[in-house]
Amino acid sequence: MRACFIIPIYNHHETIAATVAALMPYQLPIFIVDDGSDSATKQVLAELVERTPFLQLHTLAKNTGKGGAVMAGLAQAHAAGMTHGLQIDADGQHDTSDIPEFWQQAERHPQALISGAPQYDASMPMSRKIGRKITHFWVHIETLSLRVKDTMCGFRVYPLEATLATIAEHRPGSRMDFDIEIMVRMFWRGIPIRFIPTQVIYPEGGRSHFQAFADNWLISKMHTRLFFGMLLRAPRLVWRRIRGGSA
């Protein structure tokens, strides 16, 4: 397994240095994708590149959305010979103390998508909590399974070859809909998905790029596509569930 980290970033100059510092003890390649960030973020990234020898920065000319940045990072890592990439957000939401468990699970199950199953504290906004419940409901329908516990956590280890094959077959949404859609489509392809409980916080004063109307509209359209996609795949999904003996 040739492992690396993948960090999509858009205007998080306040937190990216701390995120990179938490990853440095692993001495693994770090692929940062600058998704058209502002000048303050570009300055911090330039400084990080100078003092971090195993960090590679890929800059997108304009903002493509979180999904677009992640897909660019996955492609960059695969082209560099990596087999697995741990995606972590740049804003400090994810608990880096869980990283060893992610890598251990990836080594034991190299074909699987390893994802965080977030455990939230009181910092989680109520609107996001409701949105997650709605998405969980639809994902259970789209997969005809209860095994896909959470599709919205961006803290996960991707098996790069299988992930890029899934993207090539049907390119997922490039914004906040990406995390959900790529997991559902990988499940449809029969790629194992494993979950690790992990603490996720909404840092005080943190900057969220979730746009309530625009992103919820994209996610609604995505669920519509996935629902009809499920109907086409329903016989195979039902047979897999019967054969597997669990929901």
Residue, then its C-alpha position, 0 to 999 in steps of 0.5 A: m500500500r502506497a499511502c498519502f493524504i489529500i486535502p482540498i482547500y478553499n480559503h482556509h488560511e487560518t487552519i491549514a498550517a495546523t492541519v498539515a502539522a498534524l499530518m507531518p509525523y506520518q512522513l507520507p506525501i501530502f497532496i493539497v488542491d487549492d480550489g481557487s483560493d484567495s491571496a491569503t490562502k495562497q500565501v500560506l500554502a506557498e510558505l508550507v510548500e517551502r518548508t514541507p518537502f513531501l507536500q505537493l500543491h496543485t492549484l486550480a484556476k477557479n473554484t470547482g467545488k469541494g468534489g472537484a478539488v477532491m477528484a483532482g487530488l485523487a487523480q494527482a495522487h494516483a498519477a504519482g503512484m499512490t494506491h490509497g489516499l486519506q482525504i481530510d478537510a482543511d478546516g480542522q473539523h476532523d480528529t487527526s488522532d484517529i488517523p492510525e485507525f484509518w490506516q490500519q483498517a485500510e491495510r486490513h481491507p485494501q479494497a474497501l472505502i474506509s469512512g468516518a462515522p461522525q460523532y458530533d458534539a453540541s457545536m453542530p448546527m440544527s439545520r445541518k443535523i436535520g439535513r443529515k437525517i434526510t440524506h441518511f433516509w434517502v441513501h438507505i433507499e438508494t442502496l436498499s441497505l442500512r449498512v451505509k451509515d454515513t455518506m456526508c463525512g469527508f474524512r475517509v481513505y479512498p482506494l484510488e484505482a477503484t474510486l477513479a474507475t467509479i468516477a470515470e463510469h459516471r462522474p459524481g457532482s463536483r460540490m457538496d454532493f460529491d461525498i454522498e454520491i461517490m459512496v453510493r456509486m461505489f456501493w453499487r459497484g460492490i466496493p466494500i465500505r467500512f466505518i470508523p466512529t470519529q469525533v467531528i466538530y464545528p470549530e468556533g468562528g470556523r468558515s463553512h462553504f456550505q450554501a444552504f439553498a444552492d447546495n441543498w438544491l444540488i443534493s436534492k437533484m442528486h438524490t433524484r438521480l440516485f433514486f432512479g439509478m437504484l430502480l435500475r439496479a434494484p434486482r442486483l442490490v436485492w440479490r446481493r442483500i439476500r446472498g450477504g444475509s444482512a441489511 
